[in-house]
Amino acid sequence: MATENKNLSQYDKNTIPSAKPFRFGIVTSEWNEQVTFGLKKGAIDTLKDCGAEEKNIICWEVPGSFELIYGSKKMIDTQNVDVVIAIGCVIQGETRHFDFVCQGVTQGIAQLNATGNAPVIFCVLTDNNLQQSLDRSGGKHGNKGVEAAIAAIKMINI
């Protein structure tokens, strides 16, 4: 596993540009909320730690990970945000639904990045089981939401 020997919550604040002048969007899937809401908390706490003002962090929720694409685009089009963090969690089940959702979300967010005016950060866990997702949303591997927030700050400074 890519995160087996890395804590996702570790970053050197001295190497991160200030988040203060920017507006951040966070679109979070309600599906697997015990995971996604932990990721969202990690992202928000990190943005604030790096200088973002609470009034400049706009949060929306969508039903599932597939809806992150539309939610992210709509947020960019209507909320004057500089970057969007798309937060979701898809856990492998017994059917191919996992494959279709993961492919669709990945391609949709990639398309937004290739054609849009604001970066969309991919913070969608695609794990084999719930424990792996919990481990990456505030558990033993840290919080992927923290990593996504740092990526967001870096991308808007390009």
C-alpha positions as CSV (number, residue, x, y, z in Angstrom):
1,M,0.0,0.0,0.0
2,A,1.2,3.5,-0.9
3,T,0.5,4.9,2.6
4,E,1.8,1.9,4.6
5,N,4.9,3.8,5.8
6,K,3.7,7.4,5.4
7,N,1.5,9.4,7.7
8,L,-0.7,11.5,5.5
9,S,-1.1,14.2,8.1
10,Q,2.5,15.3,8.3
11,Y,3.6,18.5,6.5
12,D,6.1,21.2,7.1
13,K,4.1,24.4,7.5
14,N,7.2,26.5,6.7
15,T,7.2,25.1,3.1
16,I,3.5,25.8,2.4
17,P,2.4,29.2,1.0
18,S,-0.2,31.1,2.9
19,A,-3.8,30.1,2.3
20,K,-5.2,33.5,3.5
21,P,-5.9,35.3,0.3
22,F,-7.9,32.4,-1.3
23,R,-11.4,30.9,-1.4
24,F,-11.6,27.2,-1.0
25,G,-14.5,24.9,-2.0
26,I,-15.0,21.5,-0.4
27,V,-17.5,19.1,-1.9
28,T,-18.0,16.0,0.3
29,S,-19.9,12.8,-0.5
30,E,-22.4,11.8,2.2
31,W,-21.9,8.1,1.3
32,N,-19.5,6.5,3.8
33,E,-19.8,9.6,6.0
34,Q,-17.9,8.1,8.8
35,V,-14.9,8.3,6.5
36,T,-15.7,11.4,4.3
37,F,-16.6,13.7,7.2
38,G,-13.3,12.8,8.8
39,L,-11.5,13.7,5.6
40,K,-13.4,17.0,5.4
41,K,-12.4,17.8,9.0
42,G,-8.8,17.1,8.2
43,A,-9.0,19.4,5.2
44,I,-10.7,22.3,7.0
45,D,-8.4,22.1,10.0
46,T,-5.3,22.2,7.7
47,L,-6.6,25.1,5.6
48,K,-7.2,27.1,8.8
49,D,-3.8,26.1,10.1
50,C,-2.2,27.5,6.9
51,G,-4.1,30.8,7.2
52,A,-7.4,30.3,5.4
53,E,-10.3,32.2,6.9
54,E,-13.4,30.2,7.9
55,K,-15.6,32.5,5.8
56,N,-13.5,31.6,2.7
57,I,-14.1,27.8,3.1
58,I,-17.3,26.9,1.4
59,C,-18.6,23.3,2.1
60,W,-21.2,21.4,0.1
61,E,-22.4,17.9,0.4
62,V,-23.5,15.6,-2.4
63,P,-25.2,12.1,-2.1
64,G,-22.3,10.0,-3.4
65,S,-18.8,10.1,-4.9
66,F,-20.1,10.1,-8.5
67,E,-21.9,13.3,-7.8
68,L,-18.6,15.0,-6.8
69,I,-18.0,15.9,-10.4
70,Y,-21.2,17.9,-10.9
71,G,-20.9,19.4,-7.4
72,S,-17.3,20.5,-8.0
73,K,-18.2,22.1,-11.4
74,K,-21.2,23.8,-10.0
75,M,-19.2,25.2,-7.1
76,I,-16.5,26.6,-9.4
77,D,-19.2,28.2,-11.6
78,T,-21.2,29.8,-8.8
79,Q,-19.1,30.3,-5.7
80,N,-16.0,32.2,-7.0
81,V,-13.6,29.6,-5.4
82,D,-9.9,29.3,-6.4
83,V,-9.8,25.6,-5.9
84,V,-12.1,22.7,-5.0
85,I,-11.3,19.6,-2.9
86,A,-13.6,16.7,-3.9
87,I,-13.9,14.3,-1.0
88,G,-15.3,10.8,-1.3
89,C,-14.9,7.2,-0.4
90,V,-15.7,4.1,-2.5
91,I,-15.2,0.7,-0.9
92,Q,-14.9,-2.5,-2.9
93,G,-18.0,-4.6,-2.8
94,E,-19.2,-7.8,-4.4
95,T,-20.1,-6.3,-7.8
96,R,-18.4,-4.2,-10.5
97,H,-20.2,-1.1,-9.2
98,F,-16.9,-0.1,-7.5
99,D,-15.0,-0.1,-10.8
100,F,-17.6,2.0,-12.6
101,V,-17.8,4.6,-9.9
102,C,-14.1,4.8,-9.4
103,Q,-13.4,5.2,-13.2
104,G,-16.2,7.7,-13.6
105,V,-15.1,9.9,-10.7
106,T,-11.5,9.8,-11.7
107,Q,-12.2,10.6,-15.3
108,G,-14.7,13.3,-14.4
109,I,-12.3,15.1,-12.0
110,A,-9.5,14.8,-14.5
111,Q,-11.7,16.4,-17.2
112,L,-12.5,19.3,-14.8
113,N,-8.8,19.8,-14.2
114,A,-8.0,19.7,-18.0
115,T,-10.7,22.0,-19.1
116,G,-11.6,24.2,-16.1
117,N,-10.3,27.4,-14.6
118,A,-9.8,26.1,-11.1
119,P,-8.0,23.0,-9.9
120,V,-10.1,20.2,-8.4
121,I,-8.2,18.1,-5.9
122,F,-8.9,14.4,-5.9
123,C,-9.5,13.2,-2.4
124,V,-11.4,10.1,-3.1
125,L,-10.4,7.0,-1.2
126,T,-10.8,3.7,-3.2
127,D,-10.1,1.0,-0.6
128,N,-10.8,-2.7,-0.4
129,N,-12.6,-2.4,3.0
130,L,-13.9,0.1,5.6
131,Q,-10.9,-0.4,7.9
132,Q,-8.5,0.8,5.2
133,S,-10.6,3.9,4.6
134,L,-10.8,4.6,8.4
135,D,-7.0,4.2,8.6
136,R,-6.7,7.0,6.0
137,S,-9.3,9.4,7.3
138,G,-7.8,10.1,10.7
139,G,-6.6,6.6,11.7
140,K,-3.2,5.0,11.8
141,H,-2.1,6.4,8.4
142,G,-3.2,9.9,9.2
143,N,-5.7,11.8,7.2
144,K,-5.8,12.1,3.4
145,G,-7.9,15.3,3.8
146,V,-4.9,17.0,5.2
147,E,-2.8,15.9,2.2
148,A,-5.6,17.2,-0.1
149,A,-5.7,20.6,1.6
150,I,-1.9,21.0,1.2
151,A,-2.2,20.0,-2.5
152,A,-5.0,22.6,-2.9
153,I,-2.9,25.4,-1.4
154,K,0.1,24.5,-3.6
155,M,-2.0,24.3,-6.8
156,I,-3.6,27.7,-6.4
157,N,-0.1,29.1,-6.0
158,I,1.0,27.9,-9.5
